[in-house]
Amino acid sequence: MSRKLITITLCILLAACNMPGQTPSTENPQAWFDMPLPDTVFYPPNPCQIIAHGASSSGIATFEISINGTFVSTNSTPDSKEDLATLKTACPTLSPGKNIIEVRVKDNSGLWSDPTQTIVFLAGNDNNSTSPTATATVSPTPAFQGIITITPNATRVIPPRATDSPTPAFQGIITITPTVTPVITSTSQTSTGISIERISTNLVYLGDASCGTLEITFTARATAPNGIKVAVLFYRFQTVNSTTEFQSIVMNPIGGDLYERTLNPTSLLGGVIPFDQATLQYQIVIQQNNGDTSLRTPVLSDIAVQACGRVTTACSSYTDERTCIANGCSWVNIPGTVPIFECRNP
């Protein structure tokens, strides 16, 4: 056999070894958290639930959970052939203060994903617990247009409602981008600072007024060395399965050092009843005349929201395209390495 023929034969054999479909995939699986959200503060016995996802073209076999660097459990998936798997389970036992929860997944080819983590806090008396301080950036502008833009995760513009009249003393649009890292400290009043003076109720109803009060009024006392430009109330709803984004509303000065605001959860949620029970989390932030926003309360979770009437099914509860669209919702493709779809409000 000639040298030229031998060379051609070797080239053909090498090419055959590298034909499409012969090389195994080296793409690693991916894992991510839906809940709990980063920097959430839990107050015993406030429940904590993990909702996480894993994705791999080889299918997801198991989820592994660790807390504060210590392995806790391994959870097998009910259908390991699916490209996208969901884990729903109770959180591991939390320690007072800072807790780092990690999740990673293994696919059917034996590959592990990189760990993904979320940091939460358990309120308690542990002197060694970490109490991070919330941060915010406030950018006032000359003329008030009745719009407050808050972007804890993504920028959203919240139009003013008929019942939400802005305080006459505030002249400016406030744009706040909180990191939402709660402070586990006392809110007692000092010569300079902010405190919660009164909450009208710790149980507010959603839907029908026949069960009880539909409104809750927040009263705060605040003093600041550079004068107070505006007091802002942040709030969100947390259920066992989900947490809404933080929204904000300007508080009204009522004389002296006092500020007040009344919320109606039924109105805030557009008249629907998306859950049976939830916790109303809130924080009050003061902006001084020089732009400083370091004066703020912790993110508190001591108000229960109870449904009064039939729960209105949320679009996010539908997990297949046909049911989603049949109920007037939108089937949305979420950009990413692995195609992921989610049912959302139209």
Protein Blocks (a to p, Z undefined) as FASTA:
>chain_A
ZZklmmmmmmmmmmmmmgghkaccfbdcddddfbdcehiacddfbdcddddddddfkbpf
bdcddeehiafbdcddfblmbmbdcdddddddddehjdddddddddfkopacdddddddd
dddfbfkbccddddddddddfbdghiacddfkbccdddddfklccdfkbgcddddddeki
acdddfbdcfbdcddfbdfbfcdcehiaklocfbdcdddddddfkopfbdcdddddddfk
bccdddddddddeehjbdcddddfklmnnopafbfbdcdddddddddfkopakbccdddd
fbccddedjddddfklpcbfklmmmnopacdddedfbdcdddddZZ
